[in-house]
């Protein structure tokens, strides 16, 4: 899991029960005691593969939340900017 993402099992179960593309603009996602608003969503398709990226706002900085179904196994990731690291 990326970025200390906790309660992933519960979220996986919830997403498995629903349509993964259902999360979209205006939805609320809670993580680490912070409620984020989904400001935008993108659906990617490459051959048989489909995944979703959702832009979350509400904390110190925007976060990209990825949802991917990999052969029935749900993969979740949160992407954030790290200004303290140099590339």
VEXMAR-331424 format. One line per 10 residues: number of its first residue (from 0); their letters; for each residue x, y, z of N, C-alpha, C, CB. Coordinates in pm, 1 decimal. Glycine has a CB too. Layout:
BEGIN
NUM> A> X Y Z X Y Z X Y Z X Y Z; ...
END
This chain:
BEGIN
0> XXXXXXXXXX> 83.4 -119.0 0.0 0.0 0.0 0.0 87.3 124.6 0.0 -94.5 0.3 121.0; 44.8 221.9 -70.5 121.0 346.0 -85.3 80.2 447.5 21.9 100.0 405.7 -226.1; 175.8 519.6 71.7 152.5 638.8 156.4 78.0 607.6 285.9 74.2 742.5 78.5; 102.2 493.3 347.6 37.7 461.1 474.7 -112.7 445.0 462.2 68.1 567.5 575.7; -157.3 400.4 350.4 -300.5 388.3 323.8 -359.3 276.4 410.0 -326.7 360.9 172.8; -443.8 312.9 506.0 -501.0 214.8 599.0 -646.0 186.7 563.8 -490.4 264.6 744.2; -698.8 87.4 627.2 -837.4 42.6 607.5 -862.1 4.2 462.1 -936.3 152.4 650.4; -758.5 -43.9 396.2 -769.9 -79.2 254.4 -866.7 -195.0 233.1 -632.8 -115.2 197.6; -867.3 -290.8 323.5 -957.8 -404.6 306.3 -1103.2 -361.6 301.9 -937.9 -504.9 418.0; -1141.0 -272.4 393.4 -1279.5 -225.9 396.5 -1314.2 -149.8 268.8 -1303.4 -137.1 519.3
10> XXXXXXXXXX> -1221.0 -68.5 223.0 -1245.7 6.5 99.4 -1252.0 -87.6 -21.0 -1135.8 112.7 78.0; -1166.8 -189.0 -20.7 -1170.1 -287.2 -130.0 -1305.5 -356.1 -135.5 -1057.9 -392.0 -113.0; -1352.8 -398.0 -18.4 -1482.9 -465.2 -15.1 -1592.3 -372.7 -65.4 -1515.6 -513.3 127.0; -1588.6 -246.3 -23.3 -1690.3 -149.9 -66.5 -1683.0 -128.1 -217.0 -1672.9 -16.0 7.2; -1563.9 -115.7 -271.1 -1550.1 -94.1 -414.6 -1587.3 -218.6 -494.1 -1408.0 -51.9 -447.9; -1561.6 -336.4 -440.8 -1599.8 -459.4 -510.8 -1750.9 -472.2 -520.1 -1541.2 -581.9 -440.2; -1819.9 -422.2 -417.5 -1965.8 -431.8 -416.5 -2029.1 -329.8 -510.5 -2019.0 -412.1 -275.0; -1955.7 -228.4 -549.0 -2011.8 -124.5 -634.4 -1937.6 -120.5 -766.8 -2005.6 12.7 -565.1; -1987.4 -38.4 -855.4 -1920.6 -16.9 -983.7 -1800.9 72.9 -958.1 -2017.6 46.2 -1090.4; -1681.3 28.5 -995.4 -1560.2 104.7 -967.0 -1558.8 239.6 -1037.1 -1438.6 25.3 -1007.5
20> XXXXXXXXXX> -1631.9 252.5 -1144.0 -1639.1 380.3 -1213.3 -1739.5 475.3 -1151.2 -1673.5 358.4 -1357.1; -1804.7 432.3 -1045.0 -1910.5 510.7 -982.0 -1855.8 630.0 -903.5 -1992.2 422.3 -890.2; -1734.2 621.0 -852.6 -1673.6 731.5 -780.1 -1646.8 843.4 -880.4 -1541.8 687.0 -707.0; -1694.3 961.9 -852.3 -1676.9 1069.3 -949.2 -1689.8 1205.7 -883.9 -1778.0 1056.0 -1061.3; -1686.9 1311.8 -964.3 -1692.7 1448.2 -912.4 -1807.2 1469.3 -813.3 -1706.5 1545.5 -1026.7; -1771.3 1531.2 -701.1 -1868.6 1560.2 -596.4 -1872.5 1455.6 -486.0 -2004.2 1573.1 -656.5; -1817.6 1336.9 -511.0 -1816.4 1231.7 -409.2 -1719.8 1270.1 -297.5 -1776.6 1094.7 -471.4; -1743.1 1217.5 -180.1 -1657.3 1241.7 -64.1 -1578.8 1114.2 -32.9 -1741.6 1286.8 59.6; -1446.8 1127.5 -16.0 -1359.3 1016.5 21.0 -1291.4 1055.1 151.3 -1253.8 984.5 -92.0; -1304.7 972.2 253.9 -1241.7 998.8 384.1 -1115.9 915.5 398.8 -1339.4 968.9 500.2
30> XXXXXXXXXX> -1007.8 981.5 441.5 -880.4 912.0 463.1 -801.3 987.6 569.0 -798.4 900.3 330.2; -754.2 915.6 669.6 -672.6 976.3 774.1 -742.6 1087.9 849.7 -547.2 1028.9 714.8; -873.8 1076.3 866.5 -949.1 1177.9 938.9 -980.1 1302.5 856.6 -873.9 1217.4 1060.9; -951.3 1301.0 728.5 -977.7 1415.3 640.1 -1078.6 1373.0 534.8 -846.2 1467.2 573.1; -1178.3 1456.3 512.1 -1274.5 1433.6 404.8 -1227.2 1506.7 280.3 -1417.0 1480.5 445.9; -1211.4 1432.2 172.2 -1169.2 1488.2 43.9 -1288.1 1488.6 -50.9 -1050.3 1407.5 -16.7; -1294.3 1589.1 -136.3 -1396.9 1597.7 -239.7 -1332.7 1557.9 -372.2 -1459.3 1741.9 -247.2; -1399.7 1470.8 -446.7 -1350.9 1433.2 -579.4 -1381.9 1549.2 -673.9 -1416.8 1298.4 -629.8; -1276.7 1612.2 -727.4 -1292.8 1727.9 -816.7 -1295.7 1688.7 -963.5 -1181.0 1827.0 -793.9; -1239.9 1573.2 -993.0 -1240.2 1526.8 -1130.9 -1197.0 1382.0 -1136.8 -1148.9 1613.5 -1218.0
40> XXXXXXXXXX> -1237.2 1313.3 -1242.9 -1203.6 1172.4 -1260.8 -1168.5 1146.9 -1406.4 -1320.4 1081.2 -1216.1; -1076.1 1053.2 -1426.5 -1033.6 1013.9 -1560.5 -1039.0 861.8 -1567.4 -889.3 1067.8 -1593.9; -1094.4 808.6 -1675.7 -1095.4 664.4 -1699.9 -993.7 634.8 -1808.7 -1238.3 613.5 -1740.5; -902.9 543.4 -1780.6 -801.8 502.0 -1877.4 -834.6 362.0 -1927.3 -659.8 506.2 -1814.9; -816.7 340.8 -2057.2 -836.8 209.2 -2117.4 -718.4 178.4 -2206.5 -969.7 203.0 -2197.9; -660.8 60.8 -2187.0 -551.1 14.8 -2271.1 -574.6 -134.0 -2297.8 -410.4 40.4 -2203.1; -623.5 -164.4 -2418.3 -661.2 -301.7 -2448.1 -771.0 -345.6 -2352.9 -539.4 -395.9 -2438.3; -754.0 -460.8 -2287.3 -856.9 -508.6 -2195.0 -848.6 -443.9 -2056.1 -846.3 -658.5 -2181.1; -749.4 -360.4 -2033.1 -726.9 -302.9 -1900.1 -798.6 -168.7 -1885.0 -576.3 -285.2 -1874.2; -860.3 -149.5 -1768.8 -929.4 -24.7 -1735.8 -890.5 14.5 -1595.0 -1084.7 -39.1 -1749.1
50> XXXXXXXXXX> -862.3 144.3 -1575.1 -838.0 193.8 -1440.1 -884.8 338.4 -1432.3 -687.5 181.6 -1401.5; -901.3 386.3 -1310.1 -956.4 518.9 -1285.4 -860.7 600.0 -1200.0 -1093.8 509.1 -1217.5; -852.9 728.6 -1229.1 -775.1 823.8 -1149.1 -873.0 932.4 -1103.7 -652.5 885.3 -1231.7; -871.9 963.3 -975.0 -963.1 1062.3 -918.1 -880.6 1169.9 -847.6 -1064.4 995.5 -819.1; -906.8 1296.4 -877.5 -838.9 1408.1 -812.4 -915.2 1443.6 -685.5 -828.4 1531.6 -907.7; -847.1 1430.7 -570.5 -908.2 1459.2 -440.7 -853.9 1590.0 -385.3 -882.5 1343.9 -341.3; -944.4 1675.2 -336.5 -904.2 1800.9 -272.5 -970.0 1809.8 -136.2 -942.3 1923.8 -360.1; -899.0 1870.7 -41.6 -955.9 1887.9 91.4 -850.6 1892.0 200.2 -1053.0 1777.7 120.1; -732.8 1840.9 173.2 -624.2 1843.2 269.2 -528.7 1956.6 235.8 -550.2 1708.8 271.2; -402.3 1938.7 272.9 -300.0 2040.1 246.2 -269.9 2056.0 98.0 -173.1 2005.3 319.5
60> XXXXXXXXXX> -288.3 1949.3 21.4 -258.1 1952.0 -121.3 -348.4 1852.7 -194.0 -108.3 1919.3 -147.0; -366.9 1871.6 -323.7 -445.9 1775.0 -400.6 -375.2 1638.9 -404.8 -470.5 1827.4 -544.5; -454.3 1532.9 -410.0 -403.3 1396.2 -414.6 -473.4 1323.5 -529.5 -426.1 1321.8 -277.6; -397.2 1244.9 -604.1 -456.0 1157.2 -705.4 -477.2 1020.0 -642.8 -364.9 1147.6 -833.0; -598.5 968.4 -657.3 -637.4 837.7 -603.5 -663.3 744.8 -722.2 -765.0 848.8 -510.2; -587.4 635.5 -730.2 -598.8 541.1 -841.3 -674.1 416.5 -798.2 -460.2 503.2 -894.7; -760.2 367.8 -886.6 -835.6 244.5 -863.4 -816.6 156.6 -986.7 -989.1 273.5 -835.9; -765.0 35.4 -964.9 -740.2 -57.1 -1075.7 -787.2 -196.6 -1038.1 -590.3 -59.2 -1113.4; -856.9 -260.9 -1129.6 -897.4 -399.7 -1111.5 -803.1 -484.0 -1195.5 -1048.2 -423.1 -1151.8; -713.5 -556.2 -1130.9 -613.3 -637.7 -1199.4 -651.2 -784.4 -1183.0 -469.6 -610.2 -1143.4
70> XXXXXXXXXX> -721.4 -837.5 -1283.4 -767.6 -976.7 -1280.1 -845.6 -1009.0 -1153.4 -649.6 -1070.8 -1292.1; -939.1 -921.7 -1116.7 -1022.4 -943.1 -999.4 -959.3 -899.6 -868.9 -1057.7 -1085.3 -990.1; -834.7 -855.0 -873.6 -765.8 -806.6 -753.1 -761.7 -654.9 -758.2 -620.9 -866.0 -741.5; -821.0 -591.7 -660.1 -831.8 -446.2 -657.6 -702.2 -383.0 -608.5 -948.7 -402.7 -569.0; -651.5 -286.3 -684.5 -530.8 -212.8 -644.9 -568.2 -66.4 -625.2 -416.6 -227.7 -752.0; -534.2 -13.6 -507.8 -560.8 125.9 -473.7 -428.8 195.6 -445.8 -656.0 136.8 -351.3; -417.8 319.6 -490.0 -295.4 396.3 -463.3 -331.0 543.4 -448.1 -190.4 376.7 -577.3; -257.4 611.6 -363.5 -272.3 756.4 -347.7 -140.0 819.9 -385.7 -314.5 795.4 -201.1; -145.4 917.9 -474.7 -27.1 985.1 -526.3 -28.0 1129.6 -479.4 -21.3 977.3 -681.0; 82.7 1173.2 -419.5 91.3 1311.6 -375.8 227.7 1368.5 -408.8 63.6 1323.1 -226.0
80> XXXXXXX> 234.1 1498.3 -414.8 357.6 1568.7 -447.3 445.6 1576.2 -323.8 328.1 1710.1 -501.8; 576.8 1551.5 -342.1 674.5 1560.9 -233.0 774.5 1669.2 -268.2 746.7 1424.0 -208.2; 753.5 1787.9 -217.8 843.2 1901.0 -247.0 976.3 1890.6 -170.4 773.5 2033.4 -211.7; 979.9 1804.0 -68.1 1102.3 1788.5 11.1 1203.7 1694.6 -56.2 1067.6 1735.7 150.4; 1166.1 1630.9 -165.9 1255.8 1540.5 -237.7 1304.8 1605.5 -366.2 1185.3 1407.3 -268.9; 1430.3 1582.8 -397.2 1484.9 1635.8 -522.2 1507.8 1521.5 -617.7 1616.4 1714.0 -498.1; 1475.4 1545.3 -742.7 1497.0 1443.4 -846.1 1613.3 1482.5 -932.8 1371.4 1423.4 -931.9
END
